Amino acid sequence: FRDLDVLAVDLSRASLAYGIRKARELGVERVEFRQADILNLAGLAERFEVIASQGVLHHLGDPEAGLRVLVGLLAPGGLMRLGLYSERGREIVVAARAAIAEAGLGAGADDMRRFRFEVLCRPEAHPLRDLLLTGNDFFCLSGLRDFLFYVREQRFRPRDLKALLERQGLRFLGFEIGHAGKRALYLKQQPQDPEMRDLDAWERFEQAHPDMVEGLYRFWCCKA
């Protein structure tokens, strides 16, 4: 999208520096990088046609406060792409975080290695051994910190998303669906929702098929 102007905002100066370096390497010139807290963005003069926020709001003490700021920056008719943790899809993470808290482990490298070693040493039938199936994040420290050792995380169900979006005047446009066969099964079982935009129907679908719930909801919405 070479004709678009992009504003990239992050709290981390190190992450911004990495982004700037990669943009220079790739010859990307129309991205402006700014350091800021999402909760302090309300004073921006700009209004945006598209706002993307993934992996941010669910780590706030009040995710809705952050969403409220973003909604205020959205231009009329603008689109928003959000990524929020799923309650059902992160049950293994909830169990792991409880075990971490019970063991009194912090987010230092030694404690993370200790936790990982203890999981690897558990019997194969132990539920925490399922962490080994969750992907590469479990096996590198930066990924493990992002996966299990955040200070705080908030999780949602479809009914929670519905209430959240309605309070902020947003209309749900649909999930990005990565699970093979999930779309076909949903349409078969929820034929009254061919556009797949009914979050009450998604709540029923998740209750019936918790194994198909992904750990992160990725979805689009717009101002109602």
Secondary structure by P-SEA (a helix, b strand, c coil): cccbbbbbbbccaaaaaaaaaaaaaaccccbbbbbccccccccccccccbbbbcccccccccaaaaaaaaaaaccccbbbbbbbbbcccaaaaaaaaaaaaaacccccaaaaaaaaaaaaacccccccccccccccccccaaaaaacccccbbbbbcaaaaaaaaaaabbbbccccccccaaaaaaaaacccccccccaaaaaaaaaacccccccccccccccc
